[in-house]
Amino acid sequence: MASELSSPTTATPQHGIFSLGTSAHVFLELERVPGVGPEELARGVADLKEPETTMAGVNLVSGFRPELWRAIAPDGTPRDLDGFTVPLVGADGFRMPATQHDLVLWLSGSSYDVVFDEARATLRSLAAVASVADETSGWPYRHDRDLTGFIDGTENPTLVEAPGVAIVPDGSPGAGGSVLLLQKWQHAVAEWESLPPSRQEQVIGRTKPDSIELDPKPPASHARRTDQDVFGKIFRRNVPFGGVTDHGTLFVGFCSERGPLQRMLESMAGIPDGVRDDLTRYSRPLSGGYYFVPSVEAIGRFPRAARGD
């Protein structure tokens, strides 16, 4: 699918970024094994798959802590990109935690059993260089809704437009790559479901049945606090996670630069003006990490075959 997309760069973005329609997801955040260098970790990731293919029908997207990738490719990341290493503290003491790890692997496919088996095989392959710090499984809910019951990603660009939003263009550091913000948000289920639909719509800033934007948008609504016409365009691949009694949304946001993502977070937290996003009163962030997702060619510099062993 990705090969059919128009791209602002001659480098090849990782295909899984744009592979819509997958119904099973596993996100693995990993830390390097003590003593393992950045280049050794990159070689381990490069060995997971051949460039321009998927593994056993499973899409793999791999992203690195920005500082780690910069250590092996000094001009290989956007200049404004750093890891999420300091919590974001906003109005009323609201806090977005920083849980940055060294590596993220996102595996997705049409069925969970195949994704599950491939994820386990992937971890076995990386056992000498990385260990799991966090694992999250995701799945779709009512086609395109999140677990609040609202349609998610209404402002997403089309697949034709998405590479221009998500991929670093030619001539820029990290061309062909993408900036990924990954956050896990736990929903306050009882509190949210106690709200009448009209109040839920005020919190989100859209109608619940058909996602029509309220006019005017309430100042503290999620639609107002994350308005892409104000903060910049991003490409979202959010998925629900969790079980019946404890669940939420995994925010999976891609952009060609960190700026729009960071400005949205600061707006949600009320940092610019003291007005918090109302949704943060019913959904709590549990994690936060920025990753750089290099191009296929950039990762392909490090395969084991090239080392002759």
Number of C-alpha atoms within 10 A of each C-alpha: 10 19 11 8 13 13 23 18 18 11 20 21 28 28 19 20 26 20 15 13 12 17 16 21 26 22 21 20 25 22 19 21 15 10 8 13 14 20 15 18 24 24 21 21 25 21 19 18 16 13 18 14 14 18 15 12 14 24 23 24 20 26 26 27 23 24 18 21 24 20 13 14 14 13 14 21 25 21 15 9 18 18 21 21 14 12 13 18 15 21 17 11 10 18 16 23 19 19 20 22 22 24 29 28 21 21 26 30 25 15 15 19 11 16 25 19 11 21 22 10 13 19 18 12 15 20 14 15 22 22 19 17 16 14 12 15 20 20 18 18 15 10 11 15 18 20 18 20 14 20 20 19 16 16 14 16 17 9 17 12 15 22 27 20 21 28 30 28 21 14 9 15 16 27 25 29 31 30 29 28 21 23 22 23 22 21 22 18 17 10 11 17 13 10 12 9 14 11 12 22 22 21 24 25 26 25 17 19 11 10 16 13 16 16 8 8 17 18 16 20 25 23 23 23 28 20 15 16 9 12 16 16 22 25 26 23 17 22 24 24 24 15 8 7 9 11 17 23 23 25 19 16 20 30 25 27 24 22 15 18 23 15 18 18 17 21 23 27 26 21 17 13 11 13 18 24 25 22 21 21 14 18 19 19 20 15 19 23 23 31 29 32 30 28 25 22 16 21 20 20 12 19 20 15 10 10 8 6 5
